[in-house]
Amino acid sequence: MAVDPKRHRFTRDEYHRMGRSGILTPDARVELIDGDIVEMSPIGRRHNSRVDWCNDTLIRKLGGAAIVRVQGSIVLDDNGEPEPDLVVLRRRADFYADADATPADVLLIIEVADSSEAYDRRTKAPLYARHGIPELWIVDLPRDRITRYVDPTPGGYATTQVFRRGESLSPLAFPALIIDAGDLLG
């Protein structure tokens, strides 16, 4: 009789203990996705530049109305702690020193994709939607476009829009904030 192997899903506690014990080194580029420790794509110069550019654009345009976190983690559940490229969080006086950022705190996630667009779209987008993240933008550098995902459902985002240079978009949480797609694409 054939038996399918059972998958072990790591918890956030186990994941952090591996980091503290040195199993996961401080410079390891990994994140916890649905209990799996996933190695992230290497960060190249173009990716870094776009993340910095997007960060600068958001900070200037938001003017302190929210916290912009760069390549930091958010807690989705006991088996999920991804590290999006940029997260726009509700403003808190403690800047999340006293508690982790959770989906209720997230206003917008931006993933910059130089080589990771398929992974961001197929794995991360459904994950974020399942956890109720209200909005995701994937800045797709090779295709020179931004895909916006809104209306999260347990099965994924119900609405997807594509923006190209010359078009503008606004975060759901800040509808008066107009961002030119070209400002994020560079």
RODO-558617 format. One record per residue: x, y, z of N, C-alpha, C in turn; residue in three letters. Coordinates in steps of 0.2 Angstrom, whole numbers, padded with zeros to 4 digits, always signed. Last residue first. Layout:
<pts>
XYZXYZXYZALA;...
</pts>
This chain:
<pts>
+0052+0267-0066+0059+0270-0067+0060+0272-0074GLY;+0041+0262-0061+0044+0258-0066+0051+0261-0067LEU;+0036+0273-0053+0038+0267-0050+0042+0262-0054LEU;+0033+0283-0062+0037+0284-0056+0040+0278-0053ASP;+0025+0277-0071+0032+0278-0073+0036+0279-0068GLY;+0013+0278-0065+0016+0271-0065+0023+0272-0067ALA;+0010+0291-0053+0011+0289-0060+0015+0282-0061ASP;-0001+0292-0041+0005+0289-0043+0006+0288-0050ILE;-0011+0302-0031-0010+0299-0038-0003+0298-0039ILE;-0021+0301-0017-0014+0300-0019-0013+0298-0026LEU;-0034+0299-0014-0032+0306-0017-0025+0306-0019ALA;-0035+0287-0008-0038+0288-0015-0036+0295-0018PRO;-0028+0277+0001-0026+0285+0000-0029+0286-0007PHE;-0031+0264+0001-0031+0268+0007-0030+0275+0007ALA;-0029+0261-0013-0036+0261-0010-0036+0265-0003LEU;-0018+0271-0021-0019+0266-0017-0026+0266-0014PRO;-0019+0274-0039-0020+0277-0032-0021+0271-0027SER;-0011+0277-0054-0015+0273-0050-0015+0276-0043LEU;-0009+0282-0072-0008+0283-0064-0013+0278-0060SER;+0000+0280-0087-0006+0279-0083-0004+0280-0076GLU;+0013+0282-0091+0008+0287-0094+0001+0286-0090GLY;+0016+0264-0092+0019+0271-0092+0014+0276-0094ARG;+0002+0254-0086+0008+0256-0090+0010+0263-0089ARG;-0007+0243-0076-0005+0250-0078+0002+0250-0081PHE;-0020+0232-0075-0013+0233-0077-0012+0240-0079VAL;-0029+0224-0062-0029+0229-0067-0021+0230-0068GLN;-0041+0213-0055-0034+0214-0057-0034+0219-0062THR;-0051+0206-0042-0050+0211-0047-0043+0212-0048THR;-0050+0196-0033-0056+0196-0038-0055+0201-0043ALA;-0037+0186-0028-0039+0193-0028-0045+0193-0034TYR;-0041+0170-0020-0037+0175-0023-0040+0182-0024GLY;-0050+0163-0012-0047+0160-0018-0042+0164-0022GLY;-0054+0172-0002-0050+0166+0000-0047+0162-0006PRO;-0051+0188-0009-0055+0183-0007-0051+0177-0005THR;-0048+0205-0010-0046+0199-0009-0052+0194-0007PRO;-0048+0218-0020-0054+0213-0018-0052+0206-0016ASP;-0034+0219-0031-0038+0221-0025-0044+0216-0025VAL;-0019+0221-0038-0023+0216-0036-0027+0219-0030TYR;-0010+0228-0052-0014+0229-0046-0019+0224-0045ARG;+0005+0228-0060-0002+0224-0060-0004+0225-0053THR;+0014+0238-0071+0012+0237-0064+0005+0233-0064ILE;+0027+0236-0083+0020+0237-0081+0019+0235-0073ARG;+0038+0230-0090+0037+0237-0089+0030+0239-0088ASP;+0042+0217-0090+0037+0219-0094+0035+0226-0094ARG;+0053+0218-0081+0054+0215-0088+0048+0217-0093PRO;+0046+0223-0069+0052+0227-0073+0053+0224-0080LEU;+0032+0225-0062+0035+0220-0066+0040+0223-0071ASP;+0026+0227-0047+0030+0231-0052+0034+0226-0056VAL;+0011+0223-0041+0018+0219-0043+0021+0224-0048ILE;+0002+0227-0027+0005+0229-0033+0011+0225-0035TRP;-0012+0223-0018-0005+0221-0019-0004+0224-0026LEU;-0023+0226-0004-0021+0228-0011-0014+0226-0011GLU;-0028+0220+0008-0033+0223+0004-0030+0225-0003PRO;-0026+0204+0014-0022+0210+0012-0026+0214+0007ILE;-0032+0192+0018-0036+0198+0018-0032+0205+0017GLY;-0026+0180+0016-0025+0183+0023-0028+0190+0023HIS;-0028+0177+0003-0031+0173+0008-0031+0176+0015ARG;-0020+0187-0003-0027+0188-0004-0031+0183+0002ALA;-0007+0182+0000-0009+0189+0003-0017+0189+0002TYR;-0008+0170-0007-0007+0170+0000-0009+0177+0003LEU;-0010+0175-0021-0015+0171-0017-0014+0171-0010PRO;+0003+0182-0022-0004+0185-0023-0009+0181-0019ALA;+0013+0172-0020+0012+0177-0015+0005+0180-0016LYS;+0011+0163-0031+0012+0161-0024+0010+0166-0019THR;+0009+0169-0043+0006+0162-0042+0006+0160-0035ARG;+0016+0182-0043+0009+0181-0045+0005+0175-0043ARG;+0028+0179-0038+0024+0184-0034+0017+0183-0036ASP;+0032+0169-0048+0032+0167-0040+0027+0172-0037TYR;+0032+0178-0059+0028+0172-0059+0027+0169-0052ALA;+0042+0188-0055+0035+0189-0057+0030+0183-0056GLU;+0056+0188-0052+0051+0184-0048+0044+0185-0050SER;+0065+0196-0058+0065+0189-0061+0060+0185-0057SER;+0060+0208-0054+0064+0208-0059+0065+0201-0062ASP;+0047+0215-0046+0049+0208-0049+0053+0210-0055ALA;+0042+0220-0030+0046+0222-0036+0049+0216-0039VAL;+0027+0222-0022+0032+0217-0024+0036+0219-0030GLU;+0019+0230-0010+0022+0231-0017+0028+0226-0017ILE;+0004+0231-0001+0010+0228-0002+0012+0229-0009ILE;-0006+0241+0010-0003+0240+0003+0003+0236+0003LEU;-0009+0241+0023-0014+0245+0018-0012+0243+0011LEU;-0009+0231+0037-0006+0232+0030-0012+0235+0026VAL;-0015+0227+0049-0011+0233+0049-0009+0235+0042ASP;-0021+0215+0047-0025+0221+0049-0021+0227+0049ALA;-0010+0206+0045-0014+0209+0039-0018+0215+0041PRO;+0003+0214+0056-0002+0208+0054-0006+0211+0048THR;+0018+0217+0064+0013+0219+0059+0009+0213+0056ALA;+0020+0213+0081+0022+0212+0074+0016+0215+0070ASP;+0023+0226+0094+0019+0220+0091+0021+0220+0084ALA;+0032+0236+0098+0028+0232+0103+0024+0226+0101ASP;+0036+0242+0087+0041+0239+0091+0038+0234+0096ALA;+0028+0248+0077+0028+0241+0078+0034+0238+0082TYR;+0029+0262+0080+0032+0259+0074+0033+0252+0074PHE;+0022+0267+0090+0028+0263+0092+0032+0260+0086ASP;+0012+0274+0084+0017+0278+0088+0023+0274+0089ALA;+0008+0269+0067+0008+0268+0075+0013+0271+0078ARG;-0001+0269+0052+0004+0272+0057+0003+0271+0064ARG;-0002+0254+0043-0005+0259+0047+0000+0262+0051ARG;+0010+0252+0030+0007+0250+0036+0003+0256+0039LEU;+0015+0246+0015+0013+0252+0018+0008+0250+0024VAL;+0030+0237+0011+0023+0237+0014+0021+0244+0017VAL;+0040+0230-0001+0038+0236+0002+0031+0235+0005LEU;+0044+0217-0003+0049+0222-0005+0047+0228-0001ASP;+0039+0205+0010+0038+0209+0004+0043+0214+0003PRO;+0042+0192+0018+0046+0198+0018+0045+0202+0011GLU;+0031+0181+0027+0034+0184+0021+0038+0190+0022PRO;+0027+0171+0037+0030+0177+0038+0034+0179+0032GLU;+0016+0158+0043+0018+0163+0037+0021+0169+0040GLY;+0011+0150+0052+0015+0147+0047+0017+0152+0042ASN;+0003+0158+0060+0008+0154+0063+0013+0151+0058ASP;+0001+0172+0049-0002+0167+0054+0004+0163+0057ASP;+0008+0183+0045+0001+0182+0042-0003+0177+0046LEU;+0017+0197+0049+0015+0190+0051+0008+0189+0048VAL;+0030+0203+0038+0024+0204+0041+0021+0197+0043ILE;+0047+0210+0037+0042+0204+0038+0036+0207+0040SER;+0055+0220+0025+0054+0218+0032+0048+0213+0032GLY;+0057+0228+0014+0060+0222+0014+0060+0219+0021GLN;+0053+0243+0021+0056+0240+0016+0059+0233+0017VAL;+0038+0251+0025+0043+0246+0027+0046+0243+0021ARG;+0031+0266+0029+0033+0262+0023+0039+0257+0025VAL;+0017+0271+0038+0024+0269+0038+0025+0265+0032ILE;+0007+0286+0034+0008+0279+0035+0015+0277+0036ALA;+0009+0299+0032+0002+0297+0034+0002+0289+0035ALA;+0021+0305+0029+0020+0303+0036+0013+0300+0037GLY;+0019+0307+0015+0020+0313+0019+0019+0311+0027GLY;+0016+0300+0003+0012+0299+0009+0013+0304+0015LEU;+0026+0305-0006+0019+0306-0007+0014+0305-0001LYS;+0038+0301+0000+0037+0308-0002+0029+0310-0002ARG;+0036+0287+0002+0037+0292+0008+0036+0299+0006ILE;+0035+0283-0012+0029+0283-0007+0030+0287-0001LEU;+0047+0287-0017+0041+0290-0020+0035+0289-0015THR;+0056+0279-0010+0057+0286-0010+0050+0290-0012ASP;+0051+0266-0013+0051+0268-0006+0051+0276-0006ASN;+0054+0266-0027+0047+0266-0025+0046+0268-0018CYS;+0068+0267-0026+0064+0272-0030+0057+0272-0027TRP;+0071+0255-0019+0073+0262-0017+0069+0267-0020ASP;+0067+0246-0029+0064+0246-0022+0065+0253-0019VAL;+0075+0249-0040+0068+0250-0040+0064+0250-0033ARG;+0088+0246-0035+0086+0253-0037+0079+0254-0037SER;+0086+0232-0033+0087+0237-0027+0086+0244-0029ASN;+0084+0228-0046+0079+0227-0041+0080+0232-0035HIS;+0097+0232-0052+0091+0235-0054+0085+0234-0049ARG;+0106+0224-0044+0106+0231-0044+0100+0234-0046ARG;+0097+0210-0036+0101+0213-0041+0101+0220-0040GLY;+0095+0198-0024+0093+0205-0026+0099+0208-0030ILE;+0090+0181-0028+0095+0186-0026+0093+0193-0028PRO;+0074+0176-0021+0078+0177-0027+0084+0182-0025SER;+0073+0166-0006+0071+0172-0010+0076+0173-0016MET;+0068+0150-0001+0074+0155-0003+0072+0160-0008GLU;+0057+0147+0011+0058+0148+0004+0064+0152+0003VAL;+0050+0135+0021+0056+0140+0021+0058+0141+0014ILE;+0033+0133+0023+0039+0131+0020+0044+0137+0020ASP;+0022+0138+0030+0026+0133+0033+0032+0131+0030GLY;+0018+0148+0020+0014+0142+0022+0017+0137+0025ASP;+0034+0154+0020+0028+0154+0016+0024+0148+0017ILE;+0046+0163+0027+0042+0158+0029+0035+0159+0025LEU;+0061+0167+0018+0055+0169+0021+0051+0163+0022GLU;+0078+0171+0016+0073+0166+0016+0067+0169+0019VAL;+0093+0173+0014+0088+0177+0011+0082+0172+0010ARG;+0105+0174+0027+0101+0170+0023+0095+0174+0020ALA;+0112+0182+0036+0112+0184+0029+0108+0179+0024ASP;+0111+0174+0048+0108+0181+0047+0108+0184+0040PRO;+0107+0157+0044+0112+0162+0045+0108+0169+0045THR;+0099+0145+0051+0098+0150+0046+0102+0156+0048LEU;+0106+0139+0062+0104+0135+0056+0102+0139+0050ILE;+0107+0148+0073+0112+0148+0067+0111+0143+0062GLY;+0098+0150+0082+0103+0144+0083+0108+0144+0078SER;+0090+0160+0077+0094+0161+0083+0099+0156+0084ARG;+0084+0153+0066+0088+0159+0065+0093+0160+0071GLY;+0077+0143+0072+0082+0141+0068+0087+0147+0066MET;+0068+0151+0079+0073+0147+0083+0079+0145+0079ARG;+0060+0155+0069+0064+0160+0072+0070+0157+0077HIS;+0054+0143+0065+0058+0147+0060+0063+0152+0064TYR;+0047+0140+0076+0053+0135+0074+0057+0139+0069GLU;+0038+0151+0076+0043+0150+0082+0049+0145+0080ASP;+0031+0149+0064+0035+0155+0065+0040+0154+0071ARG;+0033+0131+0060+0029+0137+0063+0034+0143+0063THR;+0033+0121+0045+0037+0125+0051+0032+0130+0053PHE;+0026+0107+0041+0025+0114+0040+0028+0117+0046ARG;+0030+0092+0033+0031+0096+0039+0030+0103+0038HIS;+0020+0081+0024+0024+0088+0024+0024+0091+0031ARG;+0020+0064+0022+0017+0070+0026+0022+0076+0026LYS;+0020+0054+0008+0023+0057+0013+0020+0063+0016PRO;+0007+0042+0004+0010+0049+0003+0014+0051+0009ASP;+0009+0025+0003+0008+0031+0007+0011+0037+0005VAL;+0003+0011-0005+0007+0017-0005+0005+0022+0000ALA;+0004-0006+0000+0000+0000+0000+0004+0006+0000MET;
</pts>
